[in-house]
C-alpha cells in the first residue's frame, strides 16, 4: 500500500483480524500509529496473528480479544471487554465472514452463514454504538462482497434459516446483501452523531476463505480454479484501510466501495436489492428482535 495516513491516538477494532485481509489491514493501520485490536475465534491462531501484526508493523500497541460471531454470548462478552478496555473506539471494521458448504446452525439456532456474517456483527455494532458515538468522529467499515449481486431475488425473508433448501453460494450472497443493507440503515441511524458507516467489496482475494474446510463439491472446484486469478490479501485489504483512515472519505456515509485488480478504491453502485430502503429497515428491525437488542427508533 502506498498511502500512509496518520492514525496516531486512534483505536481500531477489526473482527477476524487473525488472517487474510483483516490481518493485512491490522498490520497497515498499526504501522500508521493506530492502537489496533484484532478478534479471533481460535485462541492459538489469534495469538500467532497478534505476534505477526506486532512484528510486521513494529507496533506493540496491538491487542487480541476473543470473539465467536456465531455465538451471541461471545459477542456480548467481546463487546463488554472492549468497552471496559477501550475508553474510545474511532474505527470498527466488521470484517470476519465465511462461506459454508453445508447447512449448520449457530448455538443460538440461526443458520450459520447468516448468523455469523450478519447477525453477530449487527449485535456487536449495536453494543459498541454508544462508545463509537462518544469517540466521534468515528467510522464503521463493513466488508461486504460483489457476491451480494448474486442474491437475485433479494433476501429469503420466509426462510432465512434455509430449512427449505441450502446452496452455499446463494446463502453467502444473501448474507453479503444483508451486510450492504445493514450499512445503509446504520448510516441513516447515525446521521448527526459524527459516526459514518460504509461498506466495501475487497476484490477477489486469494486467502484461506472458502477453503476445503468450509466448502465442498462444485464450490470447492470453482474456488480452486479461480484462485490463480485472485489478488493478494494485501491488495484486498486496501479498501478496509482506505475507509478506516483516508481523509478523502471523512463525512462520507452509507456508501459502497470496491477494490480489486487495479490499485485504488472506487465508489460503486450496489445492486437494486441493496438500495432498497424498506428492506434495510425491515432487516434491521428483524435483526434487533433476533439478537435481543432494544429498538432505538
C-alpha positions as CSV (number, residue, x, y, z in Angstrom):
1,X,0.0,0.0,0.0
2,X,1.4,3.4,-1.0
3,X,-0.7,5.6,1.2
4,X,0.2,6.4,4.8
5,X,-2.3,8.3,6.9
6,X,-1.7,9.4,10.4
7,X,-3.8,7.2,12.8
8,X,-1.9,8.1,15.9
9,X,-4.1,8.0,19.0
10,X,-6.9,6.3,17.3
11,X,-8.3,2.9,18.4
12,X,-9.3,0.4,15.7
13,X,-11.1,-2.9,16.3
14,X,-11.1,-5.5,13.5
15,X,-13.2,-8.6,13.6
16,X,-11.4,-11.6,12.0
17,X,-8.1,-9.8,12.2
18,X,-6.2,-13.0,12.6
19,X,-6.0,-13.9,8.9
20,X,-6.4,-12.7,5.4
21,X,-7.4,-9.2,4.6
22,X,-8.2,-8.5,8.3
23,X,-4.7,-9.3,9.3
24,X,-3.2,-7.2,6.5
25,X,-5.4,-4.3,7.4
26,X,-4.3,-4.7,11.1
27,X,-0.7,-4.5,10.0
28,X,-1.1,-1.4,7.9
29,X,-3.2,0.5,10.4
30,X,-0.8,-0.4,13.2
31,X,2.0,1.0,11.0
32,X,0.1,4.2,10.7
33,X,0.1,4.5,14.5
34,X,-3.4,3.2,15.4
35,X,-3.9,1.1,18.6
36,X,-5.3,-2.0,16.9
37,X,-7.3,-4.7,18.4
38,X,-8.0,-7.9,16.5
39,X,-10.5,-10.5,17.3
40,X,-10.3,-14.3,16.7
41,X,-12.4,-17.3,17.4
42,X,-9.4,-19.7,17.8
43,X,-7.0,-18.7,20.7
44,X,-3.9,-20.3,19.1
45,X,-4.5,-18.6,15.7
46,X,-5.3,-15.4,17.4
47,X,-2.1,-15.4,19.5
48,X,0.0,-16.2,16.3
49,X,-1.7,-13.4,14.4
50,X,-1.1,-11.0,17.3
51,X,2.7,-11.8,17.2
52,X,2.7,-11.3,13.4
53,X,0.9,-8.0,13.5
54,X,3.3,-6.7,16.1
55,X,6.4,-8.0,14.3
56,X,5.4,-6.7,10.8
57,X,4.1,-3.3,12.0
58,X,6.7,-2.6,14.5
59,X,4.0,-1.6,17.0
60,X,3.4,-3.0,20.4
61,X,0.0,-1.3,20.7
62,X,-1.8,-4.3,19.3
63,X,-4.1,-6.5,21.3
64,X,-6.4,-9.5,20.9
65,X,-9.9,-10.2,22.1
66,X,-11.8,-13.5,21.8
67,X,-14.9,-13.4,19.5
68,X,-17.0,-16.1,18.0
69,X,-19.6,-14.3,15.9
70,X,-21.7,-17.5,15.8
71,X,-22.4,-17.1,19.5
72,X,-24.4,-14.2,20.8
73,X,-23.0,-14.8,24.3
74,X,-19.4,-14.5,22.8
75,X,-20.4,-11.3,21.0
76,X,-21.7,-9.8,24.2
77,X,-18.6,-10.9,26.2
78,X,-16.4,-9.3,23.5
79,X,-18.3,-6.0,23.5
80,X,-18.2,-5.9,27.3
81,X,-14.4,-6.4,27.2
82,X,-13.9,-3.8,24.5
83,X,-15.9,-1.2,26.4
84,X,-14.0,-2.0,29.6
85,X,-10.6,-1.8,28.0
86,X,-11.2,0.9,25.3
87,X,-12.1,4.4,26.6
88,X,-12.5,5.3,22.9
89,X,-13.0,3.5,19.6
90,X,-12.6,5.5,16.5
91,X,-12.9,2.7,13.9
92,X,-14.8,-0.6,13.9
93,X,-14.1,-2.9,11.0
94,X,-16.7,-5.7,10.6
95,X,-14.5,-8.0,8.5
96,X,-14.9,-11.6,9.6
97,X,-17.0,-13.8,7.4
98,X,-17.3,-17.3,6.0
99,X,-18.9,-19.4,3.2
100,X,-20.0,-22.9,4.4
101,X,-20.6,-25.9,2.1
102,X,-23.2,-27.5,4.4
103,X,-26.1,-26.1,6.4
104,X,-25.5,-25.8,10.1
105,X,-26.9,-23.8,13.0
106,X,-25.3,-21.5,15.4
107,X,-25.6,-22.2,19.2
108,X,-28.5,-19.7,19.2
109,X,-30.3,-21.7,16.4
110,X,-29.6,-19.4,13.4
111,X,-28.4,-20.6,10.0
112,X,-24.6,-20.3,10.5
113,X,-23.7,-18.1,7.4
114,X,-26.4,-15.6,8.1
115,X,-25.8,-15.8,11.8
116,X,-22.1,-15.3,11.7
117,X,-21.7,-12.9,8.7
118,X,-24.6,-10.7,9.6
119,X,-26.3,-11.2,13.0
120,X,-23.1,-11.4,15.0
121,X,-21.9,-8.1,13.5
122,X,-25.3,-6.5,13.9
123,X,-25.2,-7.2,17.7
124,X,-21.6,-6.2,18.1
125,X,-22.1,-2.9,16.3
126,X,-25.2,-2.2,18.3
127,X,-23.4,-2.9,21.6
128,X,-20.5,-0.6,20.7
129,X,-22.6,2.2,19.2
130,X,-22.5,4.4,22.2
131,X,-18.7,4.1,22.6
132,X,-18.3,4.9,18.9
133,X,-20.6,8.0,19.2
134,X,-18.7,9.2,22.3
135,X,-15.4,8.8,20.3
136,X,-16.7,10.8,17.2
137,X,-15.6,11.4,14.6
138,X,-15.6,7.7,14.2
139,X,-16.1,5.2,11.4
140,X,-17.7,1.7,10.9
141,X,-16.4,-0.2,7.9
142,X,-18.3,-3.3,6.8
143,X,-16.7,-5.9,4.5
144,X,-19.4,-6.9,2.0
145,X,-18.8,-8.5,-1.4
146,X,-19.6,-8.3,-5.1
147,X,-21.3,-11.6,-4.4
148,X,-24.3,-9.6,-2.9
149,X,-25.4,-9.2,-6.6
150,X,-25.9,-12.9,-6.8
151,X,-28.9,-12.6,-4.4
152,X,-31.1,-12.1,-7.5
153,X,-34.4,-12.1,-5.6
154,X,-33.2,-10.2,-2.5
155,X,-33.4,-11.8,0.9
156,X,-35.3,-15.0,1.5
157,X,-37.5,-13.4,4.2
158,X,-39.6,-16.6,4.6
159,X,-36.6,-18.9,5.0
160,X,-33.6,-17.1,6.4
161,X,-32.7,-20.3,8.3
162,X,-32.6,-22.2,4.9
163,X,-34.8,-25.1,6.0
164,X,-36.2,-25.4,2.5
165,X,-33.0,-25.6,0.5
166,X,-29.3,-24.9,1.0
167,X,-26.9,-23.8,-1.7
168,X,-23.8,-22.4,-0.1
169,X,-23.1,-19.6,-2.6
170,X,-26.7,-18.4,-2.7
171,X,-26.8,-18.3,1.1
172,X,-23.4,-16.5,1.2
173,X,-24.7,-14.0,-1.4
174,X,-27.7,-13.2,0.8
175,X,-25.5,-12.7,3.8
176,X,-23.4,-10.2,1.9
177,X,-26.6,-8.5,0.7
178,X,-27.5,-8.2,4.4
179,X,-24.1,-6.6,5.0
180,X,-24.9,-3.8,2.5
181,X,-28.4,-3.3,3.7
182,X,-27.1,-3.2,7.3
183,X,-24.6,-0.5,6.3
184,X,-27.3,1.6,4.6
185,X,-29.6,1.5,7.6
186,X,-26.8,2.0,10.1
187,X,-25.6,5.1,8.2
188,X,-29.1,6.6,8.4
189,X,-29.5,5.9,12.1
190,X,-26.1,7.5,12.8
191,X,-26.7,10.8,10.9
192,X,-25.7,13.7,13.1
193,X,-23.6,11.7,15.6
194,X,-20.3,12.1,13.8
195,X,-20.1,8.4,13.1
196,X,-20.1,7.2,9.5
197,X,-20.8,3.8,8.1
198,X,-19.6,2.5,4.7
199,X,-19.1,-1.0,3.2
200,X,-16.8,-2.4,0.5
201,X,-16.0,-5.2,-1.8
202,X,-12.3,-6.1,-1.3
203,X,-12.0,-7.8,-4.7
204,X,-11.5,-11.5,-5.5
205,X,-8.9,-12.2,-2.8
206,X,-6.6,-15.2,-2.6
207,X,-6.8,-16.2,1.0
208,X,-7.9,-19.3,3.0
209,X,-11.5,-18.1,2.6
210,X,-13.7,-20.8,1.0
211,X,-11.1,-23.5,1.7
212,X,-11.8,-27.2,1.7
213,X,-12.6,-27.0,5.4
214,X,-15.6,-24.8,4.5
215,X,-16.9,-25.8,1.0
216,X,-17.2,-29.0,-0.9
217,X,-18.0,-30.3,-4.4
218,X,-18.7,-27.7,-7.1
219,X,-18.0,-24.7,-5.0
220,X,-14.6,-26.1,-3.9
221,X,-13.7,-26.8,-7.6
222,X,-14.7,-23.2,-8.6
223,X,-12.6,-21.8,-5.7
224,X,-9.6,-23.8,-6.8
225,X,-9.9,-22.8,-10.5
226,X,-10.3,-19.1,-9.7
227,X,-7.6,-18.9,-7.1
228,X,-4.7,-18.2,-9.5
229,X,-6.6,-15.1,-10.9
230,X,-7.3,-13.6,-7.5
231,X,-5.5,-10.7,-5.8
232,X,-3.3,-10.9,-2.7
233,X,-4.6,-10.3,0.8
234,X,-2.6,-7.1,0.9
235,X,-4.4,-5.7,-2.2
236,X,-7.7,-6.9,-0.8
237,X,-7.1,-5.0,2.4
238,X,-6.7,-1.7,0.6
239,X,-10.5,-0.8,0.8
240,X,-10.6,-1.5,4.5
241,X,-7.6,0.7,5.2
242,X,-8.8,3.4,2.9
243,X,-12.3,3.6,4.5
244,X,-10.8,3.4,8.0
245,X,-8.1,6.1,7.6
246,X,-8.3,8.2,4.4
247,X,-9.3,11.9,4.9
248,X,-10.9,11.5,1.4
249,X,-14.0,9.8,3.0
250,X,-14.3,12.0,6.0
251,X,-18.0,12.6,6.4
252,X,-18.9,10.2,3.6
253,X,-21.5,7.6,4.8
254,X,-23.9,5.0,3.6
255,X,-21.7,4.3,0.5
256,X,-20.4,1.1,-1.2
257,X,-16.8,1.0,-2.4
258,X,-14.9,-1.5,-4.5
259,X,-11.2,-2.6,-4.6
260,X,-9.8,-5.3,-6.9
261,X,-7.3,-5.9,-9.6
262,X,-6.4,-2.3,-10.1
263,X,-4.8,0.0,-7.4
264,X,-7.1,2.4,-5.6
265,X,-10.6,2.2,-4.2
266,X,-13.6,3.4,-6.1
267,X,-17.2,4.3,-5.1
268,X,-19.6,1.9,-6.7
269,X,-23.3,1.3,-7.0
270,X,-24.6,-1.8,-5.2
271,X,-27.4,-4.0,-6.6
272,X,-31.0,-2.9,-6.8
273,X,-31.9,-5.0,-3.8
274,X,-29.1,-3.5,-1.8
275,X,-30.6,0.0,-2.4
276,X,-34.0,-0.9,-1.1
277,X,-34.6,1.3,2.0
278,X,-37.6,-0.6,3.1
279,X,-35.7,-3.9,3.0
280,X,-32.8,-2.3,5.0
281,X,-35.2,-1.1,7.7
282,X,-37.0,-4.5,7.8
283,X,-33.7,-6.3,8.2
284,X,-32.6,-4.0,11.0
285,X,-35.8,-4.4,12.9
286,X,-35.8,-8.2,12.4
287,X,-32.2,-8.4,13.5
288,X,-32.8,-6.4,16.6
289,X,-35.5,-8.9,17.5
290,X,-33.4,-12.0,16.7
291,X,-30.4,-10.9,18.7
292,X,-32.3,-9.3,21.6
293,X,-31.5,-5.6,21.1
294,X,-33.9,-3.0,22.3
295,X,-35.1,-1.0,19.3
296,X,-33.7,2.6,19.2
297,X,-36.4,4.1,16.9
